[in-house]
Amino acid sequence: MDAELSARFAAEVDWSKVVDPYTPWQHGPDLLERVWSPDLRTAYDAHSDLHVACCGDGSSVLPAAVEVLPFLVRAAGDPDVRVRPQILDTLAVLGRAGNAARTTAPDPKLGGWRPTAPAAWPAAWDRATDALLPGLADGDEAVRAGVAAVLARATGRADELVDRLRSRFDDEPEQPVADRLVRAVGELAPHAVNRREAAIAWLRQRMDDVGKGEEPDIDEDVDAWIAWTEQHGHDVRLSAVTALRRALPGRPDPAYARTTLDALIRPSPYAVRFGVHRSLHVTRATDADAQLDEDLPGRLVLARELLRQDSAARHESGLRIAATLMSRWRSAVPELLSDVAEFVDDPDEVNRAFALRVLAMCGTAARPWADRAAAHLSEDDEPYEPARRHALWMLSRAGDERCVEPLVERLLSGRATGFFASPPYLSTCDWEKSDLNYTEALRPFAVQAEALLGPLLERARQAPSSEPGAHQAILRRWREGGGPLTERLAELIDRETPSTGATRTRRIRGDGPAAADRDRRSSDPQDVTERARVRWQETGDPNEAVQALLELTANSARRGYATPGGVKPLLLLADIAAAHPPVADEVAGRLEATARARIEGDCRFEAMTLLRALWELTRDGHRVAPALVGLVRICPPGGAPPTIVEAVELLAEVTAADPTAATAVAPQVRPLLDTDERPVRHDQWRAVLSDDALLTAVRTVVGAAEGAGA
């Protein structure tokens, strides 16, 4: 880097704007100087600081971006800079954030957020686009691909750039860059005015073009092979499908699935080389399948055809696509489950284990294959441990008792078994993770509680201090399932685990969280809620506590108002009202109003807690159920609870106890029964489990309404 450029860093950049958005840290000219450092770590760290200063988490364009943009573009084109691809990634993020700031409407909710960009950004971005164009012919293919990705964000220049990218495609020697050019045309096409139809027609040509054909055998004709390698005819069919879906959103085409299938079953020469690496082949296939999105018939054909091929890589691709489809559509389970089950005895151990895991995902629907899964429980019959583990999980999910003895053996082994003690906190479990756990695995076998209690307590004694609570959760699940959790067993728990037996037994017997909360007293209460709690417990007179808590929560039902102490003062009011009926109506009104305000403000966590408290206080379904329907509408399909599942389950509990309240709300949740696409989070292991729980809850609501004469 020359001295003149370094001097420009100081003279042309307003460094008061180049700051870390999350800390008071302010940068100086040395930040850009370090980008040109020959030391990779130094340059990488400088780029990371620039990225944060320019766009933070990537959602907005910050003032620093306008200041340093010309130098970022210059660095991206300078072969002496060692982090050029990373800089281009940052430019692509800035381009996307700038477009979002221009097109996103303000959030109508109170305090709603929207992406922003400085007023000077559009002109600066336009100049940067001109400066980046020579990079399409850069000698580094990673830079060429990065430039194409950045230009795809220059939507204001779509007509011009569509032609530039198409022209470069004809001269591009490398397949990955050619794919990136095609996708860039697809991203720009919707924004083009004069060249839109030409861009779409060109993309359709690419979707039908298999490139330069089959690779000649180098041993038979070396000259033909050399000539073939020097051609630039790329097979970009999969990228063309992606591009067309972006160019024509909401316009599915059966040709996409046919092209995808042909490209994966009879791949291009590049894909043949790519497919040597199994994981890359699987990623390529699953990514291509995802582009087909709502085309269930086409995706079903793709999954089946891959499963019928003759390679383990294609089988794995088909299994993973099948799992994805079954996690999203209810009808995909009967369509694909038997095809997947054929791989339970596959010679390939990875596919064998994955097939068993998919059967487990489908729960009771997989019962017809329980015998085949049971043949994989012992080490003699199944040498691959993950397959044994997933066979156990499958049998448990199917309610087959043959899993109980092996589960107990694992529980007592003291070794890592691949099973966690507790279920995951989130309602989702990504494909690459595991949700296998003893609590859910043993839950279906409540009738064997007497026989299993001893091994469970033995494991509890051996387990880390963080684990015994999970074993108590197993007992609670048995109790919920109607298991014979007698008083004698509760006493045995106390005797076997004296340090925590009383607390655990109380929870198992169902004393509830309110009782546990009352046991946790503060010796030095600092806030109004705790002072009110202590005062009530000491005197037994609720009036003083109620008055203080009502004053504290007077504005709780205001939209956007954050009650001091959150929901705690309202929950204490509910506890007091339960013991002091004269204030119950006033407290119930405040709980209901606040819950509705939280629903309107999209705060589902507090709303769920308050509606649960309202139900426990009033047992009035006509009061609680309508508000719960509002909560159902704002709850997400998956993630941290409450999700749609927990909200509908509470609604089911309310309407089962008060069937007349179901009449008004059942029509609003009944559509959840009729949809084929699961209303829960897709593309993860627990989708079917969550959806089954949702269906059970909705049927309870609908059944209550029908029983009440709705």
KANORHU-V511458 format. One record per run of one state. SS is the DSSP state (helix for helix, strand for strand, loop for the rest). FROM is the first residue (numbers start at 1). TO is the last residue. If there is no record, write none. Layout:
[[SS,FROM,TO] [SS,FROM,TO]]
//
This chain:
[[loop,1,2] [helix,3,12] [loop,13,14] [helix,15,17] [loop,18,18] [strand,19,19] [loop,20,25] [strand,26,26] [loop,27,29] [helix,30,35] [loop,36,39] [helix,40,55] [loop,56,62] [helix,63,76] [loop,77,83] [helix,84,103] [loop,104,120] [helix,121,137] [loop,138,140] [helix,141,151] [loop,152,154] [helix,155,171] [loop,172,174] [helix,175,189] [loop,190,195] [helix,196,208] [loop,209,221] [helix,222,229] [loop,230,236] [helix,237,247] [loop,248,253] [helix,254,265] [loop,266,268] [helix,269,274] [loop,275,277] [helix,278,291] [loop,292,295] [helix,296,307] [loop,308,311] [helix,312,328] [strand,329,329] [loop,330,330] [helix,331,341] [loop,342,348] [helix,349,361] [loop,362,362] [helix,363,374] [loop,375,384] [helix,385,397] [loop,398,401] [helix,402,413] [loop,414,419] [strand,420,420] [loop,421,436] [strand,437,437] [helix,438,443] [loop,444,445] [helix,446,462] [loop,463,467] [helix,468,480] [loop,481,486] [helix,487,496] [loop,497,500] [helix,501,509] [loop,510,512] [helix,513,519] [loop,520,527] [helix,528,539] [loop,540,541] [helix,542,552] [loop,553,567] [helix,568,579] [loop,580,580] [helix,581,600] [loop,601,603] [helix,604,618] [loop,619,620] [helix,621,634] [loop,635,643] [helix,644,657] [loop,658,658] [helix,659,674] [loop,675,676] [strand,677,677] [loop,678,686] [helix,687,707] [loop,708,710]]
//
